[in-house]
Each structure stands twice: as structure tokens, then as C-alpha cells.
Amino acid sequence: MSHSRRKFIKQAALSTAGMYIGSSAFSAASYRRIPGANDRVRVGVVGFSDRHRSSHIPSFMNHYKELNFDVVAVSDIWKERRETGAATWKEKMGHDVTAYRNNEEMYSKRVVDAVFISTADFQHALHTIEAVKAGCDAYVEKPFAETMEDNRAALKAVKDSGKIIQIGSQRRSGSNYHAAAEFIQSGKFGPITMVELTWNVNQPGRWRRPQLVSRLKEEDVDWKRYLMNRPYESFDPRKYLEYRLFWPYSSGLPGQWMSHQIDTVHWFSGLPHPRSVAANGGIYQWKDGRRNWDTITAVFDYGPLNDPSKGFQVTFASRMHNGDENPAEIYYSNGGELNLITNMVSPKGGLTKRSAEAMGMQPNLLPEISLTQAEKVVASANTGGDNLTSSHVRNWMECVRSRKQPNAPVEAGYSHSIANIMTTASAHTGTRVTFDEKSQEVLADGKPFKY
């Protein structure tokens, strides 16, 4: 191994402790400007991705004039996207937008107060550390982290900085989800006994970019910066552009889709993570060289850690080879169900009079109630519809102004990442996985899970 490669890997590994930012470190006290009520908030883009283009841009455009925000910079390590991003935002904003080769270069100029982060899944936590240490607030796409080392380091960096972080779990800005949370947390629903989460599609091109892959050349991208703290692999345009198919750059189905749905379980129940997870699945249809499964079923046990007699089960099932593209979330209690497909609370499946009287019990049936209506969640590239993402981006922008915590604070990302990492650990080891509260480690066979 060359001296330069050793140096790079050593530096990259330090990032999980929040010590390495680019090729130099920013102190937590540096560049902490908080915009005043009348100041323009200068925004940078970290990764000009498909997600940023399709959802962040239109959402931002809905609110930037009213809230006095502006996009002034784009950082991307791929030349094509860097130049396209700067040109796209120049057209939107009506002024020049500077393109930077990497985040270090952008932050060193001290030109931004806040950033959108929509890079590869494994980079989100590490790029969050960079942002807050550079004094920036951030809107960070999910999954927040794919390893507990990165998860812990990013949580600590954010908490130490006092910066405003909105995790891209846009359900937390949906009126129907707020109505569901209020109904369950009020006690009217009764104890949760079961949650069924499903997300099925039949899209051969999902997460694949064959035309784009053919355009990506090694000389036009900073491959070493891309890898960050992941093990060295030779340049591969598929792992750069189709990273959701390849561990350890993404966990695939858990990180992309389950992270949205399991977040509502944490939110509604007040529980920060599962007690245990067992997952099974495989690559059954798309034999295209991917490492991540195209089909998965994960079973979770949730409940108070100090009382195993209380709790409920959650199942997440997802397949990429047969599906109607309608994600489903159904919460069950002894009195009925709360269905976030129909946005209805109903007595369906509840304890009827006939069944109750046979055991000398009282019937238990929920009333039929319509939750606050909101745009239906669909399995589009926006994973939630433009209106939901727009509300979520606005909430972040308002909180950058007010310094109040947003709808999906960093703790939400930390919690969904624990569930994701537990699922990944079970899938990779074939064991039932638990979580150690004291060490904040995911345990497989009683040992911390390492990829």
C-alpha cells in the first residue's frame, strides 16, 4: 500500500470520531454565525443528487423569498454534477452560484450558513459532522448513518454544536401523521400490539443509472474523497452512482425505505429503538451484480427495556420485483387499527361483544375516525410527495430562523439509524440482533457488529 493511500485511509478512519473533516479539521467554535431576523441565510448544496434536484429545489423555491434564503454554492466531487448544479441554481436564483470541488473548499471560504446534504447514504453522518463543525445548520437526507461509529460521532457533533439539523424524514411534517401521533399518545388507541410496514415496487431501474454510469470517468471525480472512511476499493462508477445497491455504501431497503416507516414507530410510541431484530431475505430477481437484497422481511420487538412483559411486534417487508408502489403502515391495538393508507382509525379487528362475552369481558372497539387528510404517500422518487417534502423543508428553514428544534431533529435520525443498523447486522450475520444501551452498540452474537 502506498504512503499516500495509508495516509488517506488513516485520515478517513478518524472521521468516525468526528476528528477528520476533509483533509483538515474545523474547530467546533469556528464560523458559528447565526443569521439575525433580517439577515439573508446563505445556503450551500452538498451533493447535487437526483433527490436534491427533484425535491429539495422545488421545495426551497416555494419558500425562499418569504423567509429570505438564498443558494450561493454547490459542492460536488464529480465535475459534471458540480457544473450542472451551479448552472441550475444560477438560473433559479438569478445570480452566479459558485461551484466547489469539495466541502472543505466550500467551508474554508465561509460563504454559507446552512446546507442541504444529499450525498451517498454512508456519507450523511460524516457530512453532517463537517457541516456543524464549519458552523452550518443542515437539512440531512436519510438514512442518517449506516454504522454506529458514524451515528454516535454525528450525534455528538450536532449536540456539541447547537446547530439546527432537520433529518429528511418528511412524514414528521405531515398533518395526518401528526394526527396519528396525537391519537396514539393520548391513550385513546390503547396499547400498540402490532405494526405492519410494507413497501413494495416493481421497478427494474430503481436505484440504477446505466446511462449516467457510462458518463462517469475516474479523472472527473475524487474517488478517494467519495470512499471517506469505507474500505478502499478500486474506482467503480456503479458504486458511485448506484450506491444503494452496494454495501457498505448503503444498506439498501432498510436505509432507503424502512428508515421512513420505522421512524413513525419511534415517534408514536416514544421508544428510541427496538429491543431485538431478526431479518431474512435475498436477491431473488435482479441478478445485476448488486450486493444488497431485493427482498427483505424484518421482525422487531419493541417495548420498555426494563419490562419484557410489555411491548409489541413490528414487521417490515419490502420487495422490488412485485408491488403496487403504495407503502403501507398499519398500527393495531386490541380495539382496532390505525391505517395510514386510508388515514382512518377504525374498529376493524377489535374485540367484539360476542368474543368478549365468551370470556366474561367487555367489548373493546375503537370509534371510526378520519385523520387529518394529507397527500397520499407513494413510492415515487420523492418518497412522500412534493407537498410533504415542501412542508418539511419549510419547517427546517423556519427553525434556522427561530433556533427552535425542527420536526425531525437529530435524535430522530440517530434512532432510525439504530433500527437500520440492527436490521443490516441481522441480515449479514443471520442472527437475532440486540442493542446495548450502555455502549450504544448493535450486538450480533453478543459482539459489536462490524462491517
C-alpha positions as CSV (number, residue, x, y, z in Angstrom):
1,M,0.0,0.0,0.0
2,S,1.4,3.4,-1.0
3,H,2.3,6.0,1.6
4,S,-0.4,8.4,0.3
5,R,-3.1,5.7,0.4
6,R,-2.1,4.8,4.0
7,K,-2.3,8.4,4.9
8,F,-5.8,8.8,3.3
9,I,-7.2,5.7,5.0
10,K,-5.8,6.8,8.4
11,Q,-7.3,10.2,8.0
12,A,-10.7,8.9,6.8
13,A,-10.9,6.4,9.7
14,L,-10.7,9.3,12.2
15,S,-13.9,10.8,10.8
16,T,-16.0,8.4,12.8
17,A,-14.7,10.1,15.9
18,G,-15.6,13.5,14.5
19,M,-11.9,14.4,14.2
20,Y,-11.3,14.4,10.4
21,I,-13.1,16.9,8.2
22,G,-11.9,16.8,4.5
23,S,-8.1,16.9,4.8
24,S,-8.1,19.4,7.7
25,A,-10.2,19.9,10.8
26,F,-12.5,22.7,11.7
27,S,-12.9,23.5,15.4
28,A,-16.4,23.4,16.9
29,A,-16.1,27.1,17.8
30,S,-15.2,28.2,14.2
31,Y,-17.6,30.1,12.0
32,R,-20.7,30.0,14.1
33,R,-22.6,32.8,12.6
34,I,-26.4,32.7,13.4
35,P,-28.4,34.8,11.0
36,G,-30.5,37.5,12.5
37,A,-34.1,38.0,11.8
38,N,-33.4,40.2,8.8
39,D,-30.2,38.6,7.5
40,R,-30.2,36.6,4.3
41,V,-29.5,32.9,5.0
42,R,-26.8,31.7,2.6
43,V,-27.3,28.1,1.6
44,G,-24.9,25.6,0.1
45,V,-25.6,22.3,-1.6
46,V,-23.6,19.3,-0.5
47,G,-24.1,16.8,-3.4
48,F,-26.2,17.8,-6.4
49,S,-28.1,14.5,-6.4
50,D,-31.3,13.3,-8.1
51,R,-33.0,13.7,-4.7
52,H,-31.8,17.3,-4.4
53,R,-32.9,18.1,-8.0
54,S,-36.3,16.5,-7.8
55,S,-37.4,17.5,-4.2
56,H,-35.1,20.0,-2.5
57,I,-35.1,22.5,-5.3
58,P,-38.9,22.8,-5.8
59,S,-39.5,22.8,-2.0
60,F,-36.9,25.5,-1.4
61,M,-38.3,27.6,-4.3
62,N,-41.7,27.6,-2.6
63,H,-40.4,29.4,0.5
64,Y,-37.1,31.1,0.0
65,K,-38.3,34.6,-0.9
66,E,-40.7,34.8,2.1
67,L,-38.0,33.5,4.5
68,N,-35.1,35.4,2.9
69,F,-32.9,32.4,2.0
70,D,-30.5,32.2,-1.0
71,V,-28.5,29.4,-2.6
72,V,-24.9,30.6,-3.2
73,A,-22.7,27.5,-3.5
74,V,-22.7,23.9,-4.8
75,S,-20.1,21.3,-3.6
76,D,-19.8,18.1,-5.6
77,I,-16.8,15.9,-6.2
78,W,-18.0,14.9,-9.7
79,K,-17.2,17.6,-12.2
80,E,-20.4,17.1,-14.3
81,R,-22.8,17.4,-11.3
82,R,-20.8,20.3,-9.8
83,E,-21.1,22.3,-13.0
84,T,-24.7,21.3,-13.7
85,G,-25.7,22.2,-10.1
86,A,-24.1,25.6,-10.2
87,A,-25.8,26.4,-13.6
88,T,-29.2,25.1,-12.4
89,W,-29.1,27.2,-9.2
90,K,-27.8,30.2,-11.1
91,E,-30.9,30.0,-13.3
92,K,-33.2,29.6,-10.3
93,M,-31.6,32.4,-8.2
94,G,-30.8,34.9,-10.9
95,H,-27.2,35.3,-9.9
96,D,-23.9,33.4,-10.0
97,V,-23.6,30.3,-7.8
98,T,-20.1,29.2,-7.0
99,A,-19.1,25.5,-7.7
100,Y,-16.7,24.0,-5.3
101,R,-14.7,20.8,-5.8
102,N,-15.3,19.5,-2.3
103,N,-16.8,20.5,1.1
104,E,-13.5,21.6,2.6
105,E,-13.0,24.1,-0.2
106,M,-16.6,25.5,0.3
107,Y,-16.4,25.7,4.1
108,S,-13.0,27.3,4.1
109,K,-14.5,30.3,2.1
110,R,-17.1,30.9,4.9
111,V,-19.8,31.7,2.3
112,V,-22.6,29.5,3.7
113,D,-24.7,29.5,6.8
114,A,-26.7,26.3,6.1
115,V,-26.5,23.3,3.7
116,F,-28.6,20.7,2.0
117,I,-26.9,17.3,2.4
118,S,-28.0,14.6,-0.1
119,T,-24.9,12.5,-0.8
120,A,-24.4,8.7,-0.7
121,D,-26.2,7.0,2.2
122,F,-23.0,6.2,4.2
123,Q,-21.8,9.8,3.9
124,H,-24.7,11.6,5.5
125,A,-23.5,11.4,9.1
126,L,-19.9,12.3,8.1
127,H,-21.0,15.2,6.0
128,T,-23.2,16.4,8.9
129,I,-20.1,16.4,11.2
130,E,-18.3,18.5,8.6
131,A,-21.3,20.9,8.3
132,V,-21.8,21.6,12.0
133,K,-18.0,21.9,12.7
134,A,-18.0,24.5,10.0
135,G,-20.8,26.4,11.8
136,C,-23.6,25.4,9.5
137,D,-27.2,24.3,10.0
138,A,-28.2,21.4,7.8
139,Y,-31.1,19.5,6.1
140,V,-29.8,16.0,6.0
141,E,-31.3,13.2,3.9
142,K,-31.9,9.8,5.5
143,P,-30.7,7.3,6.4
144,F,-28.7,9.4,8.9
145,A,-26.0,6.8,9.5
146,E,-25.1,3.2,8.4
147,T,-22.7,2.3,11.2
148,M,-22.9,3.0,14.9
149,E,-19.5,4.6,14.9
150,D,-20.7,7.2,12.5
151,N,-24.1,7.5,14.2
152,R,-22.5,8.2,17.6
153,A,-19.9,10.7,16.2
154,A,-22.5,12.7,14.3
155,L,-25.0,12.9,17.2
156,K,-22.2,14.2,19.5
157,A,-21.0,16.7,16.9
158,V,-24.5,18.1,16.4
159,K,-25.3,18.3,20.1
160,D,-22.0,20.0,20.9
161,S,-22.5,22.5,18.1
162,G,-26.1,23.6,18.9
163,K,-26.8,23.7,15.2
164,I,-30.3,23.1,13.6
165,I,-30.4,19.7,11.9
166,Q,-33.5,18.5,10.1
167,I,-33.4,14.8,9.1
168,G,-35.2,14.1,5.8
169,S,-38.0,12.1,7.5
170,Q,-40.7,14.1,5.9
171,R,-43.6,12.2,7.5
172,R,-42.9,14.2,10.6
173,S,-44.2,17.3,8.7
174,G,-47.4,15.5,7.6
175,S,-50.7,16.6,9.1
176,N,-52.1,13.0,9.0
177,Y,-49.0,11.7,10.8
178,H,-49.3,14.4,13.5
179,A,-53.0,13.4,13.9
180,A,-52.0,9.8,14.3
181,A,-49.3,10.6,16.8
182,E,-51.7,12.6,18.9
183,F,-54.4,9.9,18.8
184,I,-52.0,7.1,19.9
185,Q,-50.1,9.2,22.5
186,S,-53.5,10.4,24.0
187,G,-54.2,6.8,25.1
188,K,-57.4,6.6,23.0
189,F,-55.9,4.0,20.7
190,G,-54.9,1.7,23.6
191,P,-51.5,-0.1,23.8
192,I,-50.0,-0.8,20.4
193,T,-49.9,-4.6,19.9
194,M,-48.6,-4.9,16.4
195,V,-47.4,-2.7,13.5
196,E,-47.2,-3.8,9.9
197,L,-44.9,-1.9,7.5
198,T,-44.7,-2.7,3.8
199,W,-43.1,-1.1,0.8
200,N,-43.2,-3.0,-2.5
201,V,-42.3,-1.9,-6.0
202,N,-41.8,-3.5,-9.4
203,Q,-39.2,-1.2,-11.0
204,P,-36.2,-2.8,-12.8
205,G,-34.5,0.6,-12.9
206,R,-34.9,1.5,-9.3
207,W,-31.6,2.8,-8.0
208,R,-29.9,2.0,-11.3
209,R,-28.4,4.7,-13.6
210,P,-26.9,2.8,-16.6
211,Q,-26.8,5.9,-18.9
212,L,-25.2,8.1,-16.2
213,V,-22.7,5.3,-15.2
214,S,-21.4,5.3,-18.8
215,R,-20.6,9.0,-18.5
216,L,-18.7,8.9,-15.2
217,K,-14.9,8.9,-15.7
218,E,-12.4,8.4,-12.9
219,E,-10.5,11.5,-13.8
220,D,-13.6,13.6,-13.4
221,V,-14.4,12.5,-9.8
222,D,-12.5,12.5,-6.5
223,W,-12.9,8.7,-5.8
224,K,-10.8,8.8,-2.6
225,R,-13.0,11.6,-1.1
226,Y,-16.0,9.5,-2.1
227,L,-14.9,6.5,-0.1
228,M,-14.3,8.6,3.1
229,N,-14.0,6.0,5.9
230,R,-15.1,2.9,3.9
231,P,-12.5,0.2,3.0
232,Y,-10.6,1.0,-0.2
233,E,-11.9,-0.4,-3.4
234,S,-10.9,0.4,-7.0
235,F,-12.9,3.0,-8.8
236,D,-16.3,1.7,-9.9
237,P,-18.9,4.1,-11.4
238,R,-21.7,1.8,-10.3
239,K,-20.7,2.0,-6.6
240,Y,-20.6,5.8,-7.0
241,L,-23.9,6.3,-8.8
242,E,-25.8,3.1,-7.9
243,Y,-24.5,3.0,-4.3
244,R,-27.9,1.9,-2.9
245,L,-27.3,-1.5,-4.4
246,F,-23.9,-1.9,-2.7
247,W,-23.0,-2.4,0.9
248,P,-21.1,-0.8,2.7
249,Y,-22.1,2.4,0.8
250,S,-25.8,1.7,1.6
251,S,-27.9,-0.8,3.4
252,G,-30.4,-0.7,0.5
253,L,-34.0,-1.4,1.5
254,P,-33.7,-0.8,5.3
255,G,-31.9,2.5,4.9
256,Q,-33.9,3.8,2.0
257,W,-37.4,2.8,2.8
258,M,-37.6,1.3,6.3
259,S,-36.0,4.3,7.8
260,H,-39.0,6.4,6.9
261,Q,-41.5,3.9,8.3
262,I,-39.7,2.8,11.4
263,D,-39.3,6.5,12.3
264,T,-43.0,6.7,12.9
265,V,-42.9,3.8,15.3
266,H,-40.3,5.6,17.4
267,W,-42.3,8.9,17.2
268,F,-45.7,7.4,18.0
269,S,-44.5,5.1,20.8
270,G,-41.8,7.2,22.3
271,L,-39.4,4.3,22.2
272,P,-35.9,5.1,20.8
273,H,-35.1,1.7,19.2
274,P,-36.0,-2.0,19.0
275,R,-35.1,-4.5,21.7
276,S,-34.2,-7.0,19.1
277,V,-34.4,-7.6,15.3
278,A,-34.3,-10.7,13.1
279,A,-34.1,-10.3,9.3
280,N,-34.3,-12.6,6.3
281,G,-34.3,-12.2,2.6
282,G,-32.1,-12.3,-0.5
283,I,-31.5,-11.3,-4.1
284,Y,-34.3,-13.3,-5.8
285,Q,-35.0,-11.3,-9.0
286,W,-32.4,-8.7,-10.0
287,K,-29.2,-10.6,-10.7
288,D,-27.3,-7.5,-11.8
289,G,-24.2,-7.7,-9.6
290,R,-25.8,-5.9,-6.6
291,R,-24.8,-6.8,-3.1
292,N,-27.9,-5.6,-1.3
293,W,-31.1,-7.7,-1.2
294,D,-34.0,-7.1,-3.4
295,T,-36.4,-8.7,-0.9
296,I,-36.4,-8.5,2.9
297,T,-38.6,-9.2,5.9
298,A,-37.5,-7.9,9.3
299,V,-39.2,-8.6,12.6
300,F,-38.7,-6.3,15.5
301,D,-39.5,-6.5,19.2
302,Y,-40.3,-3.1,20.8
303,G,-41.0,-2.3,24.4
304,P,-39.6,-1.0,27.7
305,L,-36.1,-2.3,28.3
306,N,-36.8,-2.9,32.0
307,D,-40.1,-4.7,31.4
308,P,-40.0,-7.6,28.9
309,S,-43.7,-8.3,29.7
310,K,-44.8,-5.2,27.9
311,G,-44.2,-4.4,24.2
312,F,-45.3,-5.1,20.7
313,Q,-44.1,-6.5,17.4
314,V,-43.2,-4.6,14.2
315,T,-42.7,-6.2,10.8
316,F,-41.2,-4.6,7.8
317,A,-41.4,-6.3,4.4
318,S,-40.2,-5.0,1.1
319,R,-39.7,-6.4,-2.4
320,M,-38.5,-4.8,-5.6
321,H,-39.9,-7.3,-8.1
322,N,-43.7,-7.2,-7.5
323,G,-45.6,-4.3,-6.0
324,D,-48.2,-1.6,-6.5
325,E,-46.0,1.2,-5.2
326,N,-48.3,2.0,-2.3
327,P,-46.3,1.9,1.0
328,A,-48.4,0.8,3.9
329,E,-48.3,1.5,7.7
330,I,-51.0,-0.1,9.9
331,Y,-51.0,0.1,13.7
332,Y,-53.0,-2.4,15.6
333,S,-54.4,-2.4,19.1
334,N,-57.0,-4.7,20.8
335,G,-59.7,-2.2,19.9
336,G,-59.0,-1.9,16.2
337,E,-56.5,-0.3,13.8
338,L,-55.0,3.0,12.7
339,N,-54.4,2.8,9.0
340,L,-52.1,5.3,7.4
341,I,-53.0,4.1,3.9
342,T,-56.6,5.2,4.3
343,N,-55.9,7.8,7.1
344,M,-58.6,6.1,9.2
345,V,-58.9,4.9,12.7
346,S,-61.5,2.0,12.8
347,P,-62.8,-0.8,15.0
348,K,-61.6,-3.3,12.4
349,G,-60.2,-6.4,14.1
350,G,-61.2,-5.1,17.5
351,L,-62.6,-7.2,20.4
352,T,-66.3,-7.7,19.6
353,K,-69.1,-8.2,22.0
354,R,-69.5,-11.8,21.1
355,S,-65.9,-12.6,21.5
356,A,-65.6,-10.6,24.8
357,E,-68.7,-12.1,26.4
358,A,-67.5,-15.7,25.8
359,M,-64.7,-14.9,28.2
360,G,-66.7,-12.7,30.6
361,M,-65.1,-9.5,29.3
362,Q,-66.3,-6.2,27.9
363,P,-66.0,-5.5,24.2
364,N,-63.3,-3.1,23.0
365,L,-64.0,-1.3,19.8
366,L,-62.4,1.9,18.6
367,P,-64.7,4.6,17.0
368,E,-64.4,5.3,13.3
369,I,-62.4,8.5,12.9
370,S,-60.8,10.2,9.9
371,L,-57.3,11.5,10.5
372,T,-56.4,14.9,9.1
373,Q,-56.2,14.4,5.4
374,A,-52.9,14.9,3.6
375,E,-51.3,13.9,0.4
376,K,-51.0,10.2,-0.1
377,V,-47.6,8.7,0.4
378,V,-46.4,7.0,-2.8
379,A,-43.2,5.1,-3.7
380,S,-42.0,7.8,-6.1
381,A,-38.6,9.3,-6.2
382,N,-39.9,11.8,-3.7
383,T,-40.9,9.1,-1.2
384,G,-43.6,11.3,0.2
385,G,-44.9,13.7,-2.4
386,D,-43.7,17.2,-3.1
387,N,-46.2,18.8,-0.7
388,L,-44.9,16.8,2.2
389,T,-41.2,17.5,1.4
390,S,-42.1,21.1,0.9
391,S,-43.6,21.4,4.3
392,H,-40.6,19.6,5.8
393,V,-38.1,21.9,4.1
394,R,-40.1,25.0,5.2
395,N,-40.1,23.7,8.8
396,W,-36.3,23.5,8.7
397,M,-36.0,27.0,7.2
398,E,-38.2,28.4,9.9
399,C,-36.2,26.7,12.6
400,V,-33.0,28.1,11.2
401,R,-34.6,31.5,11.8
402,S,-36.2,30.8,15.2
403,R,-33.5,28.4,16.5
404,K,-36.2,26.1,17.7
405,Q,-35.9,22.3,17.2
406,P,-37.4,21.1,13.9
407,N,-39.9,18.3,13.4
408,A,-37.3,15.7,12.7
409,P,-34.3,16.6,15.0
410,V,-31.0,14.7,15.0
411,E,-32.3,12.3,17.7
412,A,-34.8,11.0,15.2
413,G,-32.1,10.2,12.7
414,Y,-30.0,8.6,15.5
415,S,-32.9,6.3,16.4
416,H,-33.9,5.2,12.9
417,S,-30.3,4.5,12.3
418,I,-30.1,2.1,15.2
419,A,-33.0,0.2,13.8
420,N,-31.5,0.2,10.3
421,I,-28.1,-1.0,11.6
422,M,-29.7,-3.7,13.7
423,T,-31.5,-4.9,10.6
424,T,-28.4,-4.8,8.5
425,A,-26.5,-6.7,11.2
426,S,-29.1,-9.4,11.3
427,A,-29.2,-9.7,7.5
428,H,-25.4,-10.0,7.3
429,T,-24.9,-12.4,10.3
430,G,-28.1,-14.5,10.2
431,T,-28.6,-13.9,13.9
432,R,-31.1,-12.2,16.1
433,V,-29.6,-8.8,17.0
434,T,-29.9,-6.7,20.1
435,F,-28.8,-3.3,21.3
436,D,-26.6,-2.5,24.3
437,E,-27.8,0.7,26.0
438,K,-24.6,1.3,27.9
439,S,-22.2,1.1,25.0
440,Q,-24.7,2.2,22.3
441,E,-23.6,-0.7,20.2
442,V,-25.6,-3.1,18.0
443,L,-24.8,-6.7,19.1
444,A,-24.7,-9.7,16.9
445,D,-23.8,-12.9,18.7
446,G,-23.1,-10.7,21.7
447,K,-20.4,-8.8,19.9
448,P,-20.5,-5.3,18.3
449,F,-21.4,-5.5,14.6
450,K,-18.6,-4.5,12.3
451,Y,-18.9,-4.5,8.5
